[in-house]
Every structure is written in structure tokens, then in C-alpha cells.
């Protein structure tokens, strides 16, 4: 995943009750050390309804890669 990619928010978990207006565009990527010192990625996404949110990459499905 990289800046400019078009993504959908995808989750089958009842814990994640977020509903976004798919698709969205990756605006910024944030790398950090998560639990167990594992490197993880969050993305700031601009959704098609104008909402800007920060999401874990595991909930984002790339549907079109930027060039």
C-alpha cells in the first residue's frame, strides 16, 4: 500500500462497526512499532464523502494502485 492508492474499508468483525463511504484514497502512511515490537502501518484515508480518518492497514483493501 502506498500514498495515492484507492482502498475500501473491509471488516467482518462486530467490534469494528465503522461504516465509511467507500472508496477512499490513501493520503498519508504512518509506520510504528506495535505490540511485541512488530512494525505496523496505519494510513490516513480521505473517503469519498470527504471524511478523513486514520485506519490500520489490515482493514484496508487496495482496489487500485497509484502509479
PERA-V396108 format. One record per backbone hydrogen bond with DSSP energy under -0.5 kcal/mol. NH is the residue of the N-H (numbers start at 1). CO is the residue of the C=O. If there is no record, write none. Layout:
nh-><NH NH>
co-><CO CO>
This chain:
nh-><4 5 6 7 8 10 10 17 22 23 24 25 26 27 28 30 32 34 34 37 38 40 42 43 44 45 45 46 47 47 48 48 50 53 53 55 57 59 60 61 62 63 64>
co-><26 2 64 24 61 8 59 15 20 7 7 46 5 44 44 42 40 32 38 34 35 32 30 55 28 43 53 25 45 51 21 23 47 45 51 43 41 56 57 8 60 6 6>
